Amino acid sequence: MDDVALPNIANRNFGNASLAALAARPDLCVKVIDRKGRITAINDSGVKLLQATDGAALCGEKWSEMWTGADRTTIEMAVSCAFMGESSTHRLNFDGGEWEIDICPLLGSGNDYETVLAISRLVAADGPETCEIDISAKTAAAALDELTRFAALTAQMADWVSASGDPVPEDMSEMLKDLSARCQKSVNGLRTG
């Protein structure tokens, strides 16, 4: 495996291109946690999502101490279990936002789990910085689904009108077929980007 450096984070690396690609995602806070529960690496996007000023300053901090109440206990237990080989997923609140967190063990040089990978994604935020991207994506996906249904229904109506054999509905049938084809072409273009 090729070593790929994690950008600007205390000279740590993730050890392979797949994890480095994960760390490069702008919507994820990716951290490596050591056996003492300390953050040893965090990606640049994570620093931004946590609204921290310095990622290197986060390195060395105990991750569970960033949490409060029952969420702190959940994080401590999840990290402990990860060092025993168990992965887990949690939805917890942190600093006014709801986060989905995946915690999984990372094998070291032998068959021992030397570190834990914590991948967090902000799924909902309080205040003006709500997850507009997620909401827009869901709205766009719903609109595309509706347009797809409209295009299919329009095509069915065109076939039905065409089957009547009447010349006036024949013109309408051609217009409906054209509308259906243009609508479906637009949907396909939006879906493929």
Disulfide bonds with the S-S distance in Angstrom:
none
